[in-house]
Amino acid sequence: MLSLRNLHAYYGKSHVLHGVSFDVRPGEIVALLGRNGSGRSTTAKAIMGLVHWEGEMQWKDRSLSGCKAYEIAHRGIGYVPENRDIFPNLTVHQNLLLGQKGKGRDSRWGFDDMYTMFPRLKERQHTEAGVMSGGEQQMLTLCRTLMGDPDLIIIDEPTEGLAPKIVELVGQYLKTLKDRGVSVLLIEQKLTIAMEISDRALVMGHGTIVFDGTPAGLRADAGVRKEWLEV
């Protein structure tokens, strides 16, 4: 589905990713783990065409080289950035409406789905997004991306700053995505949720993949956890 081979990425002259290679398969949740500065967010931005990259990147056997971010989104990759990027002066419902790609195809997701998964959004559908709590804004960002009916969704630090109950809710939400056939690339620091819901775990360090295996394999590899994950 998504295939990265020998991916290098840059911010100006700063070389951030050094030969990253991995795959995300259909209906799979892959956790991309690592400390801050390891290259996880840069990997997401490279996939979305937001930073300069070199190497090979294919989506459904088609190269993403030279594609703009909106073109990548229209091919079926959704992106939930760490900073959420909601439209603060628009209501919840208007934000969700902006996530739709149009009426050209049937979508797996609609307003009823969003409001069923997150009743709090339904309660606040006519509220301006900028006055909502961080947890509510995170729910909104996730749902707005889903309204575009992606086949793969890249989610950067969805549980950052959220209360434990909301973290649990996000975990359930991601499992729902998988049940509906959506693949997930989950960028996360909290090992608990990542290990609980993911099919595979990738660990990044210094812009490279230092571990690629199952959550069980990562639990058993104390050396990798100590060197690349634990504070």
Order of alpha helices (4+ residues) and beta strands (2+ residues): beta-beta-beta-alpha-beta-beta-alpha-beta-alpha-alpha-alpha-alpha-beta-alpha-beta-alpha-beta-beta-alpha-alpha
